[in-house]
Amino acid sequence: MPEHTLLIVDDEPNVLKSLKRLLIDTDYKIITAESGEEGLKAFEKHIIEIVISDYRMPEMNGVDFLSKVKEKSPETIRIILSGYADAIAIVEAINEGQIYKFITKPWNDHELLTTIMRTFEQYDLQQENARLYSELQARNQELQKFTKFLEEKVAERTRDLEIRNRALTVSQNILNLLPIGVLGVDSEGLVVYINDALRSYNSFTNLGVGCNLDSINNDRVIGIIKTVFEEQKPIDDFSEIDNNIRMVCIPLPNKNGVIGLFGCLDNKETSDHHADHKEKARSINAG
């Protein structure tokens, strides 16, 4: 802990000597001054934690001196030393916050030492509180900045999700209007997408999103999907898989899944699919 510094101001040299002798066995750094002006100059050279001043001094009395100390060094704790005759003026100064404590003359050595020790403890406590408050303010500012950063990130993320959701909705509507069937299967073999056209094919009548790949009522389709996923190569020859249905199967990047596209060979059926989806498109546009 840094050395505590005590300033004693009194116009009587004998009083200063007496107080210095009293404090000689302490660890305090003792500075003395014989006038208020000299005492104020001490603040230009030292950080003073406690000042003890006599009340009756020429040119500048103790209350006036300690008032100036308060302006110059607000953290310094101020004590006045005087007889009972000046008690009224000193009590007023205490009430105005210029003085922390009043010690009477003649003083009791033990009581004076105890008062000084307790006052330094009070000073240390005030400094610690000030330090903790400063740290708290700094952390609050950091928290406010972090909170603002999070709010901006959440807002940015929300906007991004809104755009993605809108794009996903549009994409799903587009896929539902296609005259060919579209099937999406993820890396775990779970069906994650089916468009309207695919539901019209016999092999997929009872298939729904969330079903397992093995729920497809066509072993050849299942085999093609598994092969494409394992080999990460598309099967795009449109080989006929069931009556007049042909299929192209494409792996998604990074083994995320497989997309299957299904179309009819029969021109009339294909034309009917086109007509149905054109009608859907007109309905959506009209809505």
Order of alpha helices (4+ residues) and beta strands (2+ residues): beta-alpha-beta-alpha-beta-alpha-beta-alpha-beta-alpha-beta-beta-alpha-beta-beta-beta-alpha
